[in-house]
C-alpha cells in the first residue's frame, strides 16, 4: 500500500543527525510515491503521437474486451473450468448478503445479518508487564516494543492443535498521530524515534475466543514483535554479495530488521511471508553533497527520508556512512510463527523492489510459485519459481532460497509471457538481477503497470488476479527508470485515477508455464460522474462503484474480496464513493457487491479467516490519517488507532 502522509506541504528541519541537519518534506497530502517524485521529478512525456496512437488502441480495447469486463474472459475459459464455474455462478457455497450503500460515518458499516468486534489495536499490550495504551502520551519506546504495532496491513491466521496465531504486518507510523503529542508532530527525542521504529514490523499474537469474541492471549509464549532491530538471515543468490556487505556485517549474511511491511503471503509448510515495500524512505544522507547513484535513484533513495529519522538513533540508515545498508531492505521475509526463537529469513531469490504481497501457488510439477507486485507507478509484475519441488512429507523450509525470477510482458492481444531475469537475458549477474530487479526488468522490456498491488490466486480455478490500484502518470511520465508508460492492454486509461484488476490464466492451467492469457476483470470508475472509460467496466454500476482496488484475497469457495485504498473525499471524480470499502465479487459472473465500509480516512487492508471459516479478520489502517476527523475505534476525543476486527454472521454460518 502507498498511503497518504499528512496534510500541508512544508519544509521542516528535523533533529540533528550525527552533528548535521537534514531537510524532510512532510505534512503533505502526498503518497510515498508522490514524495519520491517531488524529490526526484521526472519529465512529462513529449512524444504526443505515441500517446495518441495508444489512445486509439485503448478506445478500441475498451469497446471490446474491457467494456464487457468479466463476461468475455469467462467465455474464453469456461470450457476448462465449466463445472467449477457453474457451481460458483449458481451461488453454491457463496456468502449471501444484501449489498450496502457507501458511507462517510466514522464506524464499520456491514450488511444486515453480520457483526464486527475489535480484536486488537495499535498500542495494545501483548504482555502483562506492558501498560495499557495511553491516549495522552501514545506510549514510549519500551512500551511499543511489547505492544501491537501500528498500521496493520497484510495478515494470516495459523492454527496448530489448540493454538491459534494471528500474524499481522505493521506497515508504518503516522507521525502526526504516533507523535501527535509533540508540538510539531515529529519525534522530539531519541525515545520518540525508538517508539516510532518499534511500531513497524510484524506482530505475532496468539488469539482465542471468549464469549464469542476474539481476543489476544496476553503473555502467550508465541507472542512476538519483529521490528527494524530483529536479526535476520540473508539467503539465496545475493547472500554474501559485495553489495550486501557492511561494516557491521562484513560477510553480507546477517541483516537487521524489517520495516514498511505491506502485504503478505502464506506457505503450505506453515510459514508467513512479509513484504518490505516503501523501504527507501527511511534512509537519508548526513552529507548533503553525497552523489546519489543511478541505482539509489531507481529505488527512490536520496538525501532526505520521510521524517522518521531512524538515523538519529541508528546510523545504518545514513547512506553517507553505510551505503550498502539500503540493499539489505526491499525483500520478502519468511517467518516461522510457531518458533519464537527462530531468525526470520530474507529471501533474496524473490528479488528486491517495493514488494506489495506474495501470492503462493504450485506449478503442475510441484514447484513453488510466488507472484509479486512492485507497488510504484510504472513498475512491474514478477513471478518466482522455486528450483526444488514441494513435498508435503519433507522439509520445505528452504524451498524459497533458490529459483528463477521472471517479469511479466503483456501483449495488447490478451496474451502474455514471463521473461526470466538471468545473466543471459540482462547481462547482469544472478545476484545483481535480484538486488536490482527493477533494472533487470527494464532491460528485458517488461510491461510498465499501474502500480501492481496485491496478487491473489483462485483456489477453484487456474487463474490469478492483480490489483492495479491507480496511476496518474499513465501516458504522462516515465517510471523511475525512464521506461515509457504509454496506455496498453492491461493499463488502458491515461491519467488513471481509478485503477483496475487484471487476471490471467497460465497456459495449460499450469502456474509454471511460460505464457498466459489475460483480461481485465474490472476497471474501476464512477458512473455517477463519467460516461466514458472512466465510468468503469460493465460490472461497475451506481450501486457498487469504487476507486483504487488494493488488497485482494480469495476465500476457500472462490469468492474474490476487494479492498480499497483510495480517495475518500467524496467530491469531484470521487463523488458518492464514500469512505474506503471492501467488496465481494463472483469471478464467474463478474458481479460485485459492496460488503463493508470503513471509518473516516482509513484504508481497508488485509484479510484472513479462522480455521473453521466462521470468522473473517480484516485490517483497518490509518483511521484519521488526514484531517484527524476520526476517533475510531474508541469514543470521544481518543486517538484513532489502526486495528484488526473480526466479522461474523449472526446466524453463526461460515464467512468463506
Secondary structure, DSSP 8 states (H G I E B T S, - for coil): ---B--SS-EEEE---BTTB--EEEES-S-BHHHHHHHHS---B---HHHHHHHHHHHHHHHHTHHHHTHHHHHHHHTTTSHHHHHHHHTTTT------------SS-EE-TTEEEEEEEETT-BSSTTS----TTT---HHHHTTB--SSEEEEEEEEETTEEEEEEEE----HHHHTTTSTTSS--SHHHHHHHHHTSEEEEEEEEEETTEEEE-TT-TT-EEE-TTSEEEEESTTTT-GGG--SS-TTS-EEE---SEEEEEE-TTS-EEEEE-SGGGG-B-S-TT----HHHHHTT--S--SS--GGGT-GGGBTTT-TTGGGGSS-EEEE-TT-TTS-EEEEGGG--S-EEEEEEEE-TTSEEEEEEEE-SBT--EEEEEEEEE--TTS--TTTTSSEEEEEEEE-TTSEEEEEE--HHHHSS-HHHHHHTHHHHHHHTT----B-EEEEEE-TTSS-EEEEE--BTTTTTB--TT-------SSS--TTBSS-EEEEEEEGGG-TT-SEEEEEEEEE-B-TTT-SSGGG--TT--TTT-BS-EEEEEE-TTSEEEEEE------SGGGTT--S-EEEEEETTT--EEEEEE--TT-EEEEEEE-TTSS-EEEEEE-TT-SSS---TTSSTT-----EEEEEEETT-----
